[in-house]
Amino acid sequence: MDAEGVEMGFVAAEEGQFLVVEQGPVSRLRLSRRYVGQVDDRIVLRGPVAEIFAGLNVVDANGEFVGIIRDTIEAEDVLDSFVVEDERGEMVTVLLEDVRAIDEWMELDIAGDDLYEQG
């Protein structure tokens, strides 16, 4: 969870510099330890998700640039999605379940074109 109590999921495994976070039966992502602020009976991130991920570049499953994270969307204190500004200045929503990894940038499990078809 983040510093304000917004949950991302639970840690299912550790892979080197990453924590494998699962959000349900089929959704999982690799989260860089650079975002971890505290480890106790739960993992707490360095700050609010909207702040610590803001400004990260987003690339799709093909390695193509999609845009930059501008905000997050939470549903009942659970992180649901990211608001990404694309190269044309349009805002597109990226579901948490479509994220493969978050490190120096956010890597998606889907192609960038598929983001516009979801909306």
HUPEHU-V945825 format. One record per helix or strand. SS is the DSSP state (2 for helix, 1 for strand). FROM is the first residue (numbers start at 1). TO is the last residue. If there is no record, write none. Layout:
ss->{SS	SS}
from->{FROM	FROM}
to->{TO	TO}
This chain:
ss->{1	1	1	1	2	1	1	2	1	1	1	1	2	1	1	2}
from->{7	10	18	28	33	36	43	49	57	65	78	91	96	99	106	112}
to->{7	15	22	32	35	39	45	52	59	75	86	95	98	102	108	118}
